[in-house]
Amino acid sequence: MNKLIITADDFGMCKDVNDAIMDCVNSGVIKSVNVLPNMPDAYDPRLIERHDSISIGLHWTLTTGKSVLDASFVPSLVGTTGEFLDSQIFRAAIKKRQIDRSEIKQELIAQYDRFVSIYGKPNYWTSHENIHTNMRLFHLFTDLAMELGIFRMRCHNKIYLKGREEFIAGEGPKELLKKYVFRYWYGKVLRKGIIMPAGTICFTVPEDRYSFAQTSKDIIWPDGQVIEMYVHPSKIAENVFFGAVTDDRVKDYELMSNPQLLHILNKNQVELVDYRQLNG
């Protein structure tokens, strides 16, 4: 059996997201859930009750919602309303060295502390909008995670489906450079003791994602290793925090809340696991 982690991101973003994710957990398809600790709905007793049956991860964010620390302590991270800068503005500010890295570290620690106060030690960590994959931030995030004793993280190596190889060849020079840089950096953190899946599934054609029950048999599995697919379930398509991912959230919910998906995945020789089952 090939082993797959299907992770639901953005728990805590709003009640409709929480409700959708819990339905997907109850269907048996979602076995890994990321929590945004800065959000008002981060605390949910339903998720606490499922702690023993799924892995729960820290979903660090610097681009959505308000900071856990008072805005006066992280002035370079927030706008005039006290909300985090949006992703595009934040990334531009990082490039211009307008963001105080010490403020980033203190805010991430505050988010970790809030997470621990609700769910205990996280089983793993990720970042919202993949902000840690910014080349100026990768080592800050990974070094802090190791300091805090979180030794499992998401890996963004791309895993493709059979028949979609033309997209691999079509990646531009910038994407290819970034891919090889991150493979080098991932290799370094692996040697330091970080544990990761082999990568995440890359759906180059949108229809492949939403016919996953069928396309799961076409995953190019790397040497039988564990890989990950992450989704963003919601019962509604619009929310101030959703950003560019809107209607797709409802489609993710409809797919991942269907318990029949389990039977189809099993037929396609796919076993669903969680981050706790990753071995170093």
C-alpha positions as CSV (number, residue, x, y, z in Angstrom):
1,M,0.0,0.0,0.0
2,N,1.2,3.5,-0.8
3,K,0.9,5.9,2.1
4,L,-0.7,9.3,1.8
5,I,-1.4,12.1,4.3
6,I,-4.4,14.2,3.4
7,T,-4.2,17.4,5.5
8,A,-6.8,20.0,6.0
9,D,-5.3,23.5,6.4
10,D,-6.8,26.7,8.0
11,F,-8.6,25.2,11.0
12,G,-9.7,28.2,13.2
13,M,-10.2,30.6,10.3
14,C,-14.0,30.7,10.8
15,K,-16.8,28.4,12.0
16,D,-17.7,27.3,8.5
17,V,-14.2,26.1,7.9
18,N,-14.1,24.3,11.3
19,D,-17.5,22.6,10.6
20,A,-16.3,21.5,7.2
21,I,-13.0,20.1,8.4
22,M,-14.7,18.2,11.3
23,D,-17.1,16.6,8.8
24,C,-14.1,15.5,6.7
25,V,-12.4,14.1,9.8
26,N,-15.5,12.2,10.8
27,S,-15.7,10.7,7.2
28,G,-12.3,9.1,7.9
29,V,-10.6,10.8,5.0
30,I,-8.8,13.7,6.8
31,K,-6.3,12.4,9.4
32,S,-4.2,15.6,9.7
33,V,-5.4,19.1,10.6
34,N,-3.5,22.4,10.8
35,V,-4.6,25.1,13.2
36,L,-4.2,28.8,12.8
37,P,-3.6,29.8,16.4
38,N,-4.1,33.5,16.0
39,M,-7.7,33.1,14.8
40,P,-10.8,33.6,17.2
41,D,-12.1,30.1,16.2
42,A,-8.8,28.3,16.9
43,Y,-10.2,26.7,20.0
44,D,-12.7,24.0,19.2
45,P,-13.5,21.2,21.6
46,R,-14.5,18.9,18.7
47,L,-10.9,18.9,17.5
48,I,-9.6,18.3,21.0
49,E,-11.8,15.3,21.3
50,R,-10.2,13.8,18.1
51,H,-6.6,14.5,19.2
52,D,-5.8,10.8,19.7
53,S,-7.1,9.7,16.3
54,I,-5.5,12.4,14.1
55,S,-2.3,14.5,13.9
56,I,-2.8,18.2,14.7
57,G,-0.3,20.7,13.4
58,L,0.7,24.3,14.0
59,H,-0.2,26.5,11.0
60,W,2.1,29.5,11.5
61,T,0.9,32.7,9.8
62,L,2.3,36.1,9.2
63,T,-0.2,37.2,6.5
64,T,-3.8,36.6,7.7
65,G,-5.7,37.9,10.7
66,K,-4.2,39.7,13.7
67,S,-1.0,39.0,15.5
68,V,-1.1,37.1,18.8
69,L,1.2,39.7,20.3
70,D,-0.1,43.2,20.7
71,A,0.5,45.1,17.5
72,S,2.8,47.6,19.3
73,F,5.3,44.7,19.7
74,V,5.3,43.8,16.0
75,P,4.9,47.1,14.2
76,S,6.7,45.9,11.0
77,L,4.3,43.0,10.6
78,V,1.0,44.8,10.7
79,G,-0.9,47.6,8.9
80,T,-2.8,50.5,10.3
81,T,-5.8,48.3,11.2
82,G,-3.6,46.0,13.3
83,E,-4.1,43.2,10.8
84,F,-1.1,41.3,9.3
85,L,0.1,42.7,6.0
86,D,-1.3,40.7,3.1
87,S,1.0,38.1,1.5
88,Q,2.0,40.3,-1.5
89,I,2.8,43.3,0.6
90,F,4.6,41.2,3.2
91,R,6.8,39.5,0.6
92,A,7.7,42.8,-1.0
93,A,8.6,44.2,2.4
94,I,10.8,41.2,3.3
95,K,12.6,41.7,0.0
96,K,13.2,45.4,0.8
97,R,14.4,44.4,4.4
98,Q,11.5,46.4,5.9
99,I,10.4,43.5,8.2
100,D,12.1,43.1,11.6
101,R,13.1,39.4,11.8
102,S,13.2,39.5,15.6
103,E,9.5,40.5,15.5
104,I,8.8,37.5,13.3
105,K,10.4,35.2,15.7
106,Q,8.6,36.6,18.8
107,E,5.3,36.4,17.0
108,L,5.9,32.8,15.9
109,I,6.8,31.9,19.5
110,A,3.6,33.6,20.7
111,Q,1.5,31.6,18.2
112,Y,3.3,28.4,19.3
113,D,2.5,29.1,23.0
114,R,-1.2,29.8,22.1
115,F,-1.4,26.5,20.2
116,V,0.2,24.6,23.1
117,S,-2.3,26.1,25.6
118,I,-5.2,24.6,23.5
119,Y,-3.9,21.4,21.9
120,G,-0.7,20.6,23.6
121,K,2.6,20.0,21.7
122,P,2.0,20.1,17.9
123,N,2.7,16.9,16.0
124,Y,4.2,19.0,13.1
125,W,4.2,22.5,11.6
126,T,3.4,24.2,8.3
127,S,2.9,27.9,7.3
128,H,-0.2,29.7,6.0
129,E,0.2,30.6,2.3
130,N,3.5,28.7,2.5
131,I,5.2,31.9,3.7
132,H,8.2,29.9,5.1
133,T,9.1,28.9,1.5
134,N,10.2,32.5,1.0
135,M,14.0,32.1,0.6
136,R,14.7,34.8,3.2
137,L,12.6,33.1,5.8
138,F,13.1,29.3,5.4
139,H,15.9,29.0,7.9
140,L,14.3,31.2,10.4
141,F,11.2,29.0,10.5
142,T,13.1,25.7,10.4
143,D,15.6,26.7,13.1
144,L,12.9,28.0,15.4
145,A,10.9,24.8,14.9
146,M,13.9,22.7,16.0
147,E,14.4,25.0,19.0
148,L,10.8,24.4,20.0
149,G,11.1,20.7,19.5
150,I,8.8,20.3,16.5
151,F,10.6,17.9,14.3
152,R,8.0,17.2,11.6
153,M,7.2,19.6,8.8
154,R,5.6,19.7,5.3
155,C,7.8,19.3,2.3
156,H,7.0,21.1,-1.0
157,N,8.8,18.9,-3.4
158,K,6.3,18.4,-6.2
159,I,4.7,15.0,-6.8
160,Y,3.0,14.7,-10.2
161,L,0.5,12.4,-11.8
162,K,1.3,10.1,-14.7
163,G,0.5,11.7,-18.0
164,R,1.2,15.2,-16.7
165,E,5.0,15.1,-17.1
166,E,4.9,17.8,-19.8
167,F,4.3,20.3,-17.0
168,I,7.6,19.3,-15.4
169,A,9.6,20.1,-18.5
170,G,7.7,23.4,-18.9
171,E,8.8,24.9,-15.6
172,G,10.8,28.1,-16.1
173,P,14.4,28.8,-15.0
174,K,13.2,30.6,-11.8
175,E,11.0,27.7,-10.7
176,L,13.7,25.1,-11.5
177,L,16.3,27.1,-9.5
178,K,13.9,27.4,-6.6
179,K,13.2,23.7,-6.7
180,Y,16.9,22.7,-6.6
181,V,17.6,25.3,-3.8
182,F,14.8,23.9,-1.7
183,R,15.9,20.3,-2.3
184,Y,19.3,21.3,-1.0
185,W,17.8,23.0,2.0
186,Y,15.4,20.2,2.7
187,G,18.4,17.8,2.6
188,K,20.2,19.9,5.2
189,V,17.2,20.0,7.7
190,L,16.8,16.2,7.2
191,R,20.3,15.7,8.3
192,K,19.6,17.8,11.4
193,G,16.7,15.5,12.4
194,I,13.7,17.1,10.7
195,I,11.2,14.5,9.4
196,M,9.1,15.2,6.3
197,P,6.9,13.5,3.7
198,A,8.6,13.1,0.4
199,G,6.6,15.9,-1.1
200,T,3.1,17.2,-1.9
201,I,0.9,16.3,-4.9
202,C,0.9,18.9,-7.6
203,F,-2.3,19.1,-9.6
204,T,-1.3,20.8,-12.9
205,V,-4.9,20.3,-14.2
206,P,-7.7,21.4,-11.9
207,E,-10.0,18.6,-12.9
208,D,-7.4,16.1,-11.6
209,R,-7.9,17.4,-8.1
210,Y,-11.6,17.1,-8.0
211,S,-11.6,13.7,-9.6
212,F,-9.1,12.5,-7.1
213,A,-10.9,9.3,-6.4
214,Q,-10.0,8.2,-9.9
215,T,-6.7,10.1,-10.4
216,S,-5.2,8.7,-7.1
217,K,-4.1,5.6,-9.0
218,D,-1.9,7.8,-11.2
219,I,0.3,9.3,-8.5
220,I,4.0,8.9,-9.3
221,W,5.0,7.5,-5.9
222,P,8.7,8.2,-5.0
223,D,10.2,4.9,-3.8
224,G,7.1,4.0,-1.8
225,Q,7.6,6.9,0.6
226,V,4.8,8.8,2.4
227,I,3.5,11.9,0.5
228,E,1.0,14.6,1.3
229,M,-2.0,16.2,-0.3
230,Y,-3.3,19.4,1.4
231,V,-6.8,20.7,1.1
232,H,-8.9,23.7,2.3
233,P,-12.4,22.5,3.1
234,S,-15.2,25.0,3.8
235,K,-19.0,25.0,3.8
236,I,-19.1,28.5,2.2
237,A,-17.1,30.0,-0.6
238,E,-16.7,33.6,0.6
239,N,-14.9,34.9,3.7
240,V,-12.7,37.9,4.3
241,F,-9.8,35.6,5.1
242,F,-10.1,33.2,2.1
243,G,-7.9,35.2,-0.3
244,A,-7.5,33.6,-3.7
245,V,-8.9,30.2,-2.5
246,T,-12.7,30.5,-2.6
247,D,-15.0,28.2,-4.6
248,D,-12.3,25.5,-4.4
249,R,-12.8,25.3,-0.7
250,V,-16.4,24.0,-1.1
251,K,-15.2,21.5,-3.8
252,D,-12.6,20.3,-1.3
253,Y,-15.3,19.8,1.3
254,E,-17.6,17.9,-1.0
255,L,-14.8,15.6,-2.0
256,M,-13.2,15.0,1.4
257,S,-16.4,14.6,3.4
258,N,-17.5,11.6,1.2
259,P,-16.7,8.4,3.0
260,Q,-16.8,6.5,-0.3
261,L,-13.5,8.1,-1.1
262,L,-11.9,5.8,1.5
263,H,-13.1,2.7,-0.3
264,I,-11.8,3.9,-3.7
265,L,-8.4,4.9,-2.3
266,N,-8.1,1.4,-0.7
267,K,-8.9,-0.1,-4.1
268,N,-6.2,2.0,-5.6
269,Q,-3.7,0.7,-3.1
270,V,-3.6,4.0,-1.1
271,E,-3.5,3.9,2.7
272,L,-4.3,7.1,4.6
273,V,-1.9,7.9,7.5
274,D,-1.0,11.0,9.5
275,Y,2.2,12.9,10.5
276,R,2.7,10.8,13.6
277,Q,3.4,7.8,11.5
278,L,6.3,9.4,9.7
279,N,9.6,7.8,10.7
280,G,13.0,9.5,10.8
